[in-house]
Amino acid sequence: MTIKALRTPETRFAHLPDFDFPVSYADDLPGYEGLRIAYVDAGPPDADRVFLCLHGEPSWSFLYRRMIPVFLETGARVIAPDLLGFGRSDKPVEQSDYSFEFHRNYLVALVERLNLRRITLVVQDWGGILGLTLPVAPGFDARIERLIVMNTALAVGVSPGEGFQMWKNYALSTPDLPIGALIRRGTPHLTDAETAAYDAPYPDASYKAGAQVFPALVPVEPDMPGAAISRAAAEFWSSRWSGPSFMAVGDADPVLGPAQMESLRATIRGCPEPMTIRGGGHFVQEWGEPIARAAIAAFGGR
């Protein structure tokens, strides 16, 4: 695979607040040779459970800093990858290099490389759009044991509405997306240092091709790439899933709020009533510590 990509200098990540977890890198992932990917890998490597925390657009694994410590308290391992184009991972410069399959296959390859099993899948936004399809990858239904799901969707080829269309148009027409400011808009308790951490992966606009194009990749038509596998995933979650689930909803999310999450809850077999975060925005992990503690309690303390 020959893809032109930029690598954010490590100095950009030198002063991240509350995010000093161990980071691993790989540049030989099958199918992604030459692209360096980054992932938090914290906790015992031989732990009997792993929390796989998948971020969305336009955030990165920093979003999970309030939840990771709670997961580590259980003795588990935590893996939090940065999607290509985000965080510490390399950033392809051409929008045409980004696709649903490109990112889903990356996650499949990473899970296989690390041989992750007994996974608690933790997803939000694109982390769910991609991550909720993982159980239909060959053999992955046996790897995933539990689910924590927040403000996301299965993109089965149905438009999520006018609000999403406005966001997609804005992102595509704004080469230098003000990422930190966008996240802070719905997360008013962010400090200046935390806001800067969301901007850290992007020294300039040339690093933001992924952030720009990701909304346009959401399968909102039945024949778009990713829609068919998302429908297969919906069938899995509704009829074959038998593990415990936990749902949290930031009720101030204008696109993937309570109504949309209730629809997803109805798709996930046995999913209980959600935990509602009053005033919680789209990036609900910024209210993550009580969510993580409630999820662990619901799972019996582990």
Phi, psi and omega per residue, in radians:
M1 nan 2.124 3.103
T2 -2.003 1.826 -3.120
I3 -2.256 2.239 3.075
K4 -1.286 2.196 -3.073
A5 -2.501 2.701 3.072
L6 -1.830 2.641 3.112
R7 -2.110 2.106 3.136
T8 -1.156 2.255 3.098
P9 -1.017 2.458 -3.124
E10 -1.058 -0.467 -3.133
T11 -1.072 -0.416 3.119
R12 -1.149 -0.343 -3.069
F13 -1.881 0.348 -2.997
A14 -1.306 -0.443 -3.013
H15 -2.309 0.946 3.137
L16 -1.437 2.223 -3.133
P17 -1.273 2.224 3.025
D18 1.038 0.595 -3.111
F19 -2.500 1.168 -3.139
D20 -1.941 0.555 3.139
F21 -1.284 2.663 3.136
P22 -1.097 2.398 3.141
V23 -2.061 2.335 3.063
S24 -1.976 2.739 -3.126
Y25 -2.306 2.633 3.009
A26 -2.567 2.429 3.098
D27 -2.176 0.304 -3.127
D28 -2.267 0.471 3.113
L29 -1.096 2.290 -3.088
P30 -0.933 2.190 -3.108
G31 1.575 -0.170 -3.091
Y32 -2.278 0.468 -3.099
E33 -1.000 2.328 3.134
G34 1.614 -0.277 3.050
L35 -1.702 2.144 -3.137
R36 -1.495 2.191 3.097
I37 -1.926 2.632 -3.093
A38 -2.183 2.552 3.073
Y39 -2.700 2.417 2.955
V40 -1.161 2.329 3.076
D41 -2.365 1.651 -3.027
A42 -2.098 2.673 -3.141
G43 1.589 3.073 -3.076
P44 -1.124 2.255 3.126
P45 -1.136 -0.347 3.139
D46 -1.828 0.327 3.130
A47 -1.037 2.644 -3.089
D48 -1.439 -0.088 3.058
R49 -2.431 2.679 3.086
V50 -2.365 2.365 3.010
F51 -1.694 2.079 3.118
L52 -1.793 1.867 -2.991
C53 -1.811 2.018 -3.032
L54 -1.973 2.118 -3.129
H55 -1.520 3.075 3.135
G56 -2.205 -2.590 -3.014
E57 -1.838 2.345 -0.119
P58 -1.777 0.751 -3.041
S59 -1.621 -2.906 3.036
W60 -2.700 -3.005 -2.998
S61 -1.094 -0.306 3.021
F62 -0.899 -0.519 -3.119
L63 -1.024 -0.402 -3.061
Y64 -1.676 0.165 -3.025
R65 -1.107 -0.416 3.138
R66 -1.488 -0.268 -3.093
M67 -1.775 -0.602 -3.061
I68 -0.978 -0.793 -3.131
P69 -1.039 -0.619 3.131
V70 -1.178 -0.736 3.109
F71 -1.115 -0.684 -3.138
L72 -1.153 -0.518 3.120
E73 -1.043 -0.435 -3.129
T74 -1.407 -0.058 -3.079
G75 1.513 0.122 -3.098
A76 -1.461 2.923 2.947
R77 -1.622 2.543 3.096
V78 -2.166 2.215 3.041
I79 -2.036 2.153 3.131
A80 -2.308 1.619 -3.097
P81 -1.372 2.678 2.939
D82 -1.684 2.146 3.056
L83 -1.041 2.606 3.043
L84 -1.041 2.283 -3.037
G85 1.749 -0.062 -3.021
F86 -2.440 2.737 3.036
G87 1.008 -2.380 -3.119
R88 -1.501 -0.168 3.123
S89 -1.255 2.744 3.111
D90 -1.077 2.732 -3.016
K91 -2.175 1.696 3.044
P92 -0.922 2.427 -3.014
V93 -1.580 -0.321 -3.126
E94 -1.700 2.226 3.118
Q95 -1.043 -0.521 -3.119
S96 -1.157 -0.282 3.114
D97 -1.399 -0.195 -3.122
Y98 -1.622 2.366 3.079
S99 -2.747 2.876 3.085
F100 -1.006 -0.856 -3.084
E101 -1.151 -0.656 -3.141
F102 -0.979 -0.759 -3.085
H103 -1.466 -0.657 3.102
R104 -1.130 -0.780 -3.131
N105 -1.126 -0.557 3.054
Y106 -1.061 -0.804 -3.139
L107 -1.129 -0.718 3.095
V108 -1.047 -0.822 -3.113
A109 -1.113 -0.652 -3.141
L110 -1.186 -0.787 3.117
V111 -1.058 -0.710 3.122
E112 -1.194 -0.717 3.125
R113 -1.047 -0.757 -3.113
L114 -1.484 -0.119 -3.123
N115 0.904 0.886 -3.111
L116 -1.314 2.321 3.091
R117 -2.413 2.930 -3.078
R118 0.893 0.881 -3.043
I119 -1.444 2.304 2.804
T120 -1.670 1.931 -3.085
L121 -1.446 2.128 -3.079
V122 -2.086 2.036 -2.946
V123 -2.419 2.644 3.036
Q124 -2.739 2.579 3.096
D125 0.911 -2.331 3.133
W126 -1.057 -0.411 3.037
G127 -1.023 -0.572 3.067
G128 -1.485 -0.703 3.122
I129 -0.963 -0.711 3.075
L130 -1.493 -0.889 -2.976
G131 -1.132 -0.588 3.135
L132 -1.206 -0.199 3.056
T133 -1.590 -0.136 -3.075
L134 -1.059 -0.627 -3.096
P135 -1.069 -0.312 3.130
V136 -1.641 0.030 2.919
A137 -1.222 2.557 -3.076
P138 -0.947 2.136 3.094
G139 1.427 -0.084 -3.028
F140 -1.392 -0.368 3.107
D141 -1.082 -0.482 3.120
A142 -1.444 -0.272 -3.141
R143 -1.470 -0.500 -2.996
I144 -1.704 2.143 -3.001
E145 -1.893 -0.598 -3.084
R146 -2.501 2.890 -3.075
L147 -2.402 2.294 2.907
I148 -2.103 2.089 -2.989
V149 -2.231 2.350 -3.055
M150 -2.448 2.308 2.962
N151 0.543 1.252 -3.135
T152 -2.657 -2.920 -3.109
A153 -2.806 2.826 2.852
L154 -1.650 2.085 -3.033
A155 -1.545 1.438 -2.991
V156 -1.582 0.165 3.101
G157 1.784 0.463 3.127
V158 -2.137 2.338 -3.118
S159 -1.150 2.311 3.117
P160 -1.391 -0.018 3.031
G161 2.074 3.113 -3.031
E162 -1.120 -0.657 -3.126
G163 -1.051 -0.718 3.119
F164 -1.179 -0.710 3.131
Q165 -1.056 -0.697 3.108
M166 -1.104 -0.736 3.121
W167 -1.115 -0.776 3.136
K168 -1.048 -0.801 -3.131
N169 -1.119 -0.715 3.123
Y170 -1.097 -0.817 -3.107
A171 -1.082 -0.777 -3.109
L172 -1.158 -0.506 -3.072
S173 -1.692 0.110 -3.087
T174 -2.202 1.578 -3.074
P175 -1.043 -0.648 -3.117
D176 -1.842 1.201 -3.107
L177 -0.980 2.268 3.088
P178 -1.398 1.361 -2.908
I179 -1.092 -0.873 3.132
G180 -1.019 -0.760 -3.135
A181 -1.145 -0.648 3.124
L182 -1.113 -0.751 -3.137
I183 -1.207 -0.667 -3.125
R184 -1.190 -0.482 -3.102
R185 -0.985 -0.679 3.129
G186 -1.779 0.137 -3.096
T187 -2.401 1.228 -2.938
P188 -1.144 -0.272 -3.118
H189 -1.476 0.003 3.088
L190 -1.093 2.426 3.028
T191 -1.419 2.951 3.069
D192 -1.063 -0.679 -3.134
A193 -1.167 -0.666 3.108
E194 -1.202 -0.714 3.082
T195 -1.061 -0.754 3.120
A196 -1.092 -0.573 3.126
A197 -1.125 -0.569 3.073
Y198 -1.249 -0.423 3.067
D199 -1.506 -0.281 -3.008
A200 -0.968 -0.667 -3.088
P201 -1.176 -0.144 -2.930
Y202 -2.191 1.537 3.108
P203 -1.047 -0.539 3.079
D204 -2.778 -3.120 -3.018
A205 -1.103 -0.422 -3.094
S206 -1.143 -0.294 3.129
Y207 -1.541 -0.043 -2.918
K208 -1.843 0.328 -3.133
A209 -1.018 -0.727 3.137
G210 -1.140 -0.790 3.129
A211 -1.060 -0.622 3.131
Q212 -1.215 -0.776 -2.931
V213 -1.597 -0.316 -3.027
F214 -0.953 -0.788 -3.137
P215 -1.024 -0.551 -3.135
A216 -1.271 -0.238 -3.133
L217 -1.552 -0.190 3.127
V218 -1.067 2.195 -3.127
P219 -1.212 1.665 -3.116
V220 -1.844 -0.001 3.033
E221 -2.177 2.593 -3.023
P222 -1.037 -0.460 -3.084
D223 -1.791 0.149 3.102
M224 -1.265 2.614 3.066
P225 -0.967 2.306 -3.131
G226 1.733 -0.377 -3.083
A227 -1.181 -0.749 -3.091
A228 -1.144 -0.768 -3.128
I229 -1.237 -0.476 3.057
S230 -1.208 -0.637 3.069
R231 -1.170 -0.672 3.068
A232 -1.110 -0.673 3.101
A233 -1.144 -0.692 3.103
A234 -1.033 -0.686 3.107
E235 -1.136 -0.682 3.100
F236 -1.068 -0.916 -3.054
W237 -1.128 -0.546 -3.081
S238 -1.461 -0.494 -3.016
S239 -2.156 -0.358 -3.056
R240 -2.043 -0.285 3.140
W241 -1.227 2.331 3.132
S242 -2.316 0.109 -3.130
G243 -1.505 2.987 3.091
P244 -1.318 2.558 3.141
S245 -2.266 2.679 3.042
F246 -2.430 2.315 -3.123
M247 -2.147 2.368 3.002
A248 -2.208 2.482 -3.053
V249 -2.305 2.126 2.934
G250 -1.378 2.010 -2.951
D251 -1.406 -0.039 3.095
A252 -1.732 0.146 3.101
D253 -1.266 2.089 -3.074
P254 -1.351 -0.251 -3.077
V255 -1.964 -0.763 -3.087
L256 -2.140 0.961 -3.104
G257 -1.589 -2.713 -3.002
P258 -0.992 -0.739 -3.104
A259 -1.118 -0.783 -3.134
Q260 -1.171 -0.651 -3.132
M261 -1.280 -0.507 3.045
E262 -1.136 -0.655 3.071
S263 -1.108 -0.733 3.107
L264 -1.166 -0.710 3.133
R265 -1.007 -0.680 3.135
A266 -1.148 -0.379 -3.140
T267 -1.468 -0.454 -3.050
I268 -1.612 1.924 -3.071
R269 -0.985 2.168 3.068
G270 1.354 0.144 -3.117
C271 -1.226 2.188 -3.100
P272 -1.333 3.079 3.060
E273 -0.983 2.469 -3.067
P274 -1.335 2.773 2.898
M275 -1.440 2.140 -3.118
T276 -1.725 2.213 3.084
I277 -1.694 1.790 -3.087
R278 -1.132 2.136 -3.105
G279 1.398 0.015 3.136
G280 -1.254 2.324 -3.141
G281 -1.539 -2.940 -3.082
H282 -1.037 -0.720 -3.118
F283 -1.514 1.192 -2.923
V284 -1.228 -0.273 3.056
Q285 -1.074 -0.328 3.062
E286 -1.221 -0.115 2.941
W287 -1.963 0.536 -2.809
G288 -1.328 -0.490 -3.070
E289 -1.078 -0.879 3.117
P290 -1.130 -0.532 3.074
I291 -1.116 -0.855 -3.130
A292 -1.062 -0.731 -3.119
R293 -1.163 -0.686 3.112
A294 -1.152 -0.682 3.120
A295 -1.134 -0.799 3.126
I296 -1.069 -0.714 3.094
A297 -1.073 -0.722 3.133
A298 -1.130 -0.507 3.127
F299 -1.534 0.193 3.091
G300 1.471 0.367 3.052
G301 1.594 0.139 -3.118
R302 -2.295 nan nan
